[in-house]
């Protein structure tokens, strides 16, 4: 029979579950924490009482006993952009699968004060660790100032600062895209880069230049956008003035969409006159006219690898072990070149294209 506390309509507590199931408080605790040494019939009786009373464990009370909140913080910027928003989703799904709650701090500005306030706010909520979706070197450096206050990793940006991180191999993805265009027979590949202060943009530009250097091809000046389709369109207006442009690699799919529009307006056909490649593989990429060749990022895997790295930091806090020159641990996810109809041979391409492979 439920206790007077439950009868009065107050929020049920563990004692109410124990009374309804006819077991001890300790047995209810063992069932809720999925501990062994509980008979199947008893376990089912406790779970039935939990459902009947709509009992919800008190996370604050549990954390006092276990010293674990089972909660992770996530700090994100520019979450309206496809990449960061998908990283956030990937982290949330991976955390849920590992039995953790997430609490999110989305910041408008990437200044030191906003970052400090976000970290302090999450620490006040007793998070066990923090995943940071940061794409600028200065931002990662600002977060590194909080090393030691709470376990912390970056997701999406690696190779900068003192924080462990999980990220896509952006340089390898860019190299694969440019090599493919060169193998189609294009003499060079023009580049519409992302913002110069974004780590992903820097890595993709480096991969583009490395691929051209390795082929002894001409390295033209790159153009810089802000990830938006409009900035890609403006870069396309510049590129279309030059009839020798036959291939363009864009640092993301939205800018590639703008480039497609610019060439379409003057009758430059894709891919007959110019080939265009993007990066990200947004859901719309396969439905553009023509469907866009692009570099796919596995954001679900990125979230999972980032969460694994964070949980390792949570379970073994402190500086990473290993040689001092090794740097913080990193989990690198390989991208994949996805071929569609926006790429083809130039009018007189002499070389045979390679088959796309994992980067």
Residue pairs with C-beta under 8 A, 6 or more apart in sequence:
1 19
1 20
2 12
2 16
2 19
2 20
2 53
3 15
3 16
3 19
5 12
5 13
5 15
5 16
6 12
6 16
6 19
6 20
6 53
11 56
12 53
12 54
12 55
13 55
13 58
14 25
14 28
14 29
14 32
14 55
14 57
15 25
16 53
16 55
17 28
17 46
17 49
17 50
17 53
17 55
18 24
18 25
18 27
18 28
20 49
20 52
20 53
21 27
21 28
21 42
21 45
21 46
21 48
21 49
22 45
23 42
23 45
23 46
27 38
27 42
27 46
28 46
29 35
30 37
30 38
31 38
31 42
31 43
31 46
31 47
32 46
32 50
32 57
38 46
49 55
59 69
59 70
59 71
59 101
62 68
62 70
63 69
63 70
63 126
68 128
69 101
69 125
69 126
69 127
69 128
70 99
70 100
70 101
70 128
71 100
71 101
71 102
71 103
71 125
71 126
71 127
71 128
72 95
72 100
72 101
72 102
72 103
72 127
72 128
72 129
72 130
72 131
72 307
72 310
73 102
73 103
73 104
73 105
73 122
73 125
73 127
73 129
73 130
73 131
73 150
74 88
74 91
74 92
74 102
74 103
74 104
74 105
74 130
74 131
74 132
74 133
75 104
75 105
75 106
75 107
75 115
75 118
75 119
75 122
75 130
75 131
75 132
75 133
75 134
75 143
76 84
76 87
76 88
76 104
76 105
76 106
76 107
76 133
77 84
77 106
77 107
77 110
77 133
77 134
77 135
77 139
78 84
78 135
79 85
79 88
79 106
79 133
81 227
82 252
82 253
82 254
82 280
82 282
83 156
83 200
83 252
83 280
83 297
83 299
84 133
84 135
84 156
86 297
86 299
87 133
87 155
87 156
87 299
87 302
87 303
87 306
88 104
88 133
89 299
89 303
90 155
90 299
90 300
90 301
90 302
90 303
90 304
90 306
91 102
91 131
91 133
91 155
91 303
91 306
91 307
92 102
92 303
93 300
93 303
94 300
94 303
94 304
94 306
94 307
94 308
95 101
95 102
95 307
96 102
97 304
98 307
98 311
100 128
100 307
103 122
103 125
103 127
105 118
105 121
105 122
107 114
107 115
107 118
108 114
110 134
110 136
110 138
110 139
110 142
111 142
112 142
112 145
115 139
115 142
115 143
115 146
116 146
119 130
119 143
119 146
119 149
119 150
122 130
122 150
123 149
123 150
127 150
128 150
128 151
128 314
129 150
129 151
129 152
129 153
129 310
129 311
129 313
129 314
130 150
130 151
130 152
130 153
130 310
131 152
131 153
131 154
131 155
131 306
131 307
131 310
132 140
132 143
132 152
132 153
132 154
132 155
132 163
133 154
133 155
133 156
134 140
134 143
134 154
134 156
134 157
135 156
135 157
135 198
135 199
135 200
136 157
136 197
136 198
136 199
137 157
137 160
137 161
137 197
137 199
138 197
140 154
140 157
140 160
140 161
140 163
140 165
140 199
141 160
141 161
143 152
143 154
143 161
143 163
144 161
144 162
144 163
146 152
147 162
147 163
151 310
151 313
151 314
151 317
152 163
152 310
152 313
153 163
153 164
153 165
153 166
153 306
153 309
153 310
153 313
154 161
154 163
154 164
154 165
154 166
154 167
154 306
155 165
155 166
155 167
155 302
155 303
155 306
156 165
156 166
156 167
156 168
156 200
156 302
157 165
157 167
157 199
157 200
158 165
158 166
158 167
158 199
158 330
158 332
159 165
159 167
159 199
159 327
159 330
160 199
161 328
162 328
163 328
164 309
164 313
164 320
164 328
164 329
164 330
165 306
165 309
165 328
165 330
165 331
166 302
166 305
166 306
166 309
166 330
166 331
166 332
166 333
167 302
167 330
167 331
167 332
167 333
168 200
168 297
168 298
168 302
168 332
168 333
168 334
168 335
169 332
169 333
169 334
169 335
169 359
170 200
170 203
170 204
170 207
170 279
170 335
171 203
171 204
171 206
171 207
171 210
172 207
172 334
172 335
172 359
173 204
173 207
173 279
173 295
173 297
173 335
173 337
173 359
174 203
174 204
174 205
174 206
174 207
174 208
174 211
174 249
174 251
174 279
174 295
175 207
175 208
175 210
175 211
175 359
176 295
176 335
176 337
176 356
176 357
176 359
177 208
177 249
177 277
177 279
177 293
177 295
177 337
178 189
178 207
178 208
178 211
178 212
178 249
179 211
179 215
179 354
180 277
180 337
180 339
180 343
180 353
180 354
180 356
181 189
181 247
181 249
181 275
181 277
181 343
182 189
182 211
182 212
182 215
182 217
182 351
183 351
183 352
183 353
183 354
184 247
184 275
184 343
184 344
184 345
184 346
184 349
184 351
184 353
185 345
185 346
185 348
185 349
185 350
185 351
186 246
186 247
186 275
186 346
186 349
187 217
187 218
187 246
187 346
188 212
188 217
188 218
188 219
188 220
188 247
189 208
189 211
189 212
189 217
189 247
189 248
189 249
190 220
190 222
190 223
190 239
190 245
190 247
190 248
190 249
191 205
191 208
191 220
191 222
191 223
191 248
191 249
191 250
191 251
192 222
192 223
192 224
192 225
192 231
192 232
192 235
192 236
192 239
192 248
192 249
192 250
192 251
192 255
192 256
192 259
193 201
193 204
193 205
193 208
193 222
193 223
193 224
193 225
193 251
194 200
194 201
194 204
194 205
194 224
194 225
194 226
194 227
194 251
194 252
194 255
195 201
195 224
195 225
195 226
195 227
196 202
196 224
200 251
201 251
204 251
204 279
205 222
205 251
208 222
208 249
209 219
212 218
212 219
213 219
223 235
223 238
223 239
224 235
225 231
225 232
225 234
225 235
225 250
225 251
225 255
225 258
227 251
227 252
227 254
227 255
228 254
228 255
228 258
229 254
229 255
229 257
229 258
229 261
230 258
231 255
231 258
232 250
232 254
232 255
232 256
232 257
232 258
232 259
232 262
233 258
233 259
233 261
233 262
234 258
234 262
235 255
235 258
235 259
235 262
236 248
236 258
236 259
236 260
236 261
236 262
236 263
237 262
239 245
239 248
239 259
239 262
239 263
240 262
240 263
240 265
240 266
240 268
245 274
246 273
246 274
246 275
246 346
247 274
247 275
247 276
247 277
247 343
247 346
248 256
248 259
248 274
248 275
248 276
248 277
249 277
249 279
250 256
250 259
250 276
250 277
250 278
250 279
251 279
252 278
252 279
252 280
253 278
253 279
253 280
253 281
253 282
253 284
253 285
253 292
253 294
254 278
254 282
255 278
256 276
256 277
256 278
256 279
256 292
256 294
256 342
257 278
257 288
257 292
259 276
260 270
260 276
260 288
260 289
260 292
260 342
263 269
263 270
263 273
263 274
263 276
264 270
268 274
270 276
270 290
270 342
271 290
271 341
271 342
271 343
271 344
272 344
275 293
275 342
275 343
275 344
275 346
276 292
276 293
276 342
276 343
277 292
277 293
277 294
277 295
277 342
277 343
278 285
278 292
278 293
278 294
278 295
279 294
279 295
279 297
280 294
280 295
280 296
280 297
281 294
281 295
281 296
281 297
281 338
282 294
285 291
285 292
285 294
285 338
285 340
286 292
286 340
288 342
290 340
290 341
290 342
291 340
291 341
291 342
292 340
292 342
293 337
293 338
293 339
293 340
293 341
293 342
293 343
294 338
294 340
295 335
295 336
295 337
295 338
295 359
296 335
296 336
296 337
296 338
297 333
297 335
298 333
298 335
298 336
301 333
302 333
305 331
305 333
306 331
308 331
309 329
309 331
312 329
320 326
320 328
320 329
334 358
334 359
335 359
336 356
336 358
336 359
337 356
337 357
337 359
338 356
339 356
345 353
